[in-house]
Amino acid sequence: MLYHVATPEDGDQTRLRWSMVLSENNETDDAGLSVLAAMSEGVKDDILIWEEKVYQPNPVLCDGDGPIARNRKWFEQFYIR
């Protein structure tokens, strides 16, 4: 199980937290260790993308985006203006 929490702290800083539940013995849990290693590398790769992200007030959305517009409306209350 994986929990991901992103908390905006100011205009250009966000605190990211991940929590993962693995088996009781993660020293011998190869699958769990592989997931942790992959997550660590994935985060490093994503930082380059996150650094360039900017808020778009009216992004172009398509049917495959699901309920993102409703989520954006709810999250708007947390935006720093």
Kinemage of the C-alpha trace (Angstrom):
@kinemage 1
@onewidth
@group {chain A} dominant
@subgroup {mainchain}
@vectorlist {calphas} color= white
{ca met a 1} P 0.000 0.000 0.000
{ca leu a 2} L 1.331 3.428 -0.915
{ca tyr a 3} L 0.291 6.860 0.351
{ca his a 4} L 1.348 9.998 -1.512
{ca val a 5} L 0.746 13.452 -0.027
{ca ala a 6} L 1.760 16.710 -1.691
{ca thr a 7} L 1.358 19.843 0.442
{ca pro a 8} L 1.990 23.297 -1.065
{ca glu a 9} L 4.069 25.371 1.358
{ca asp a 10} L 4.514 28.627 -0.528
{ca gly a 11} L 4.475 29.992 -4.074
{ca asp a 12} L 7.098 27.590 -5.415
{ca gln a 13} L 7.652 24.961 -2.716
{ca thr a 14} L 5.708 21.752 -2.123
{ca arg a 15} L 6.432 19.161 0.554
{ca leu a 16} L 6.102 15.595 -0.731
{ca arg a 17} L 5.565 12.652 1.604
{ca trp a 18} L 5.347 8.984 0.761
{ca ser a 19} L 4.492 6.140 3.069
{ca met a 20} L 4.556 2.527 1.991
{ca val a 21} L 3.438 -0.594 3.787
{ca leu a 22} L 5.617 -3.632 3.052
{ca ser a 23} L 5.790 -7.111 4.485
{ca glu a 24} L 7.016 -7.500 8.051
{ca asn a 25} L 10.488 -8.496 6.894
{ca asn a 26} L 11.432 -5.934 4.255
{ca glu a 27} L 15.081 -7.056 4.323
{ca thr a 28} L 14.110 -10.253 2.524
{ca asp a 29} L 11.108 -8.873 0.643
{ca asp a 30} L 12.650 -8.463 -2.823
{ca ala a 31} L 9.413 -7.137 -4.312
{ca gly a 32} L 9.095 -4.450 -1.644
{ca leu a 33} L 12.722 -3.399 -1.980
{ca ser a 34} L 12.364 -3.256 -5.771
{ca val a 35} L 9.311 -1.018 -5.466
{ca leu a 36} L 11.147 1.303 -3.065
{ca ala a 37} L 14.151 1.541 -5.399
{ca ala a 38} L 11.928 2.226 -8.422
{ca met a 39} L 9.985 4.893 -6.525
{ca ser a 40} L 13.184 6.629 -5.493
{ca glu a 41} L 14.429 6.760 -9.089
{ca gly a 42} L 11.015 7.794 -10.381
{ca val a 43} L 10.866 10.744 -7.992
{ca lys a 44} L 14.294 11.913 -9.121
{ca asp a 45} L 13.125 11.772 -12.749
{ca asp a 46} L 9.887 13.621 -11.955
{ca ile a 47} L 11.603 16.553 -10.229
{ca leu a 48} L 12.718 17.899 -13.618
{ca ile a 49} L 9.075 17.955 -14.724
{ca trp a 50} L 7.734 19.401 -11.461
{ca glu a 51} L 10.209 22.291 -11.553
{ca glu a 52} L 8.673 23.499 -14.823
{ca lys a 53} L 5.006 23.073 -13.874
{ca val a 54} L 2.836 26.165 -13.654
{ca tyr a 55} L -0.802 26.576 -12.745
{ca gln a 56} L -3.118 26.810 -15.732
{ca pro a 57} L -6.462 28.354 -14.733
{ca asn a 58} L -8.322 26.868 -17.718
{ca pro a 59} L -6.441 23.825 -18.977
{ca val a 60} L -7.591 21.899 -22.009
{ca leu a 61} L -9.180 18.675 -20.744
{ca cys a 62} L -10.445 15.617 -22.599
{ca asp a 63} L -12.898 12.840 -21.752
{ca gly a 64} L -10.058 10.611 -20.523
{ca asp a 65} L -9.165 13.139 -17.793
{ca gly a 66} L -12.092 11.938 -15.698
{ca pro a 67} L -13.183 14.074 -12.728
{ca ile a 68} L -10.062 16.265 -12.738
{ca ala a 69} L -12.099 19.482 -13.191
{ca arg a 70} L -14.128 18.712 -10.047
{ca asn a 71} L -10.926 17.908 -8.121
{ca arg a 72} L -9.261 21.134 -9.298
{ca lys a 73} L -12.286 23.123 -8.092
{ca trp a 74} L -12.061 21.541 -4.624
{ca phe a 75} L -8.272 22.002 -4.398
{ca glu a 76} L -8.615 25.654 -5.364
{ca gln a 77} L -9.353 26.472 -1.716
{ca phe a 78} L -5.765 25.548 -0.837
{ca tyr a 79} L -4.014 27.596 -3.531
{ca ile a 80} L -1.748 30.373 -2.396
{ca arg a 81} L -2.686 33.588 -4.151
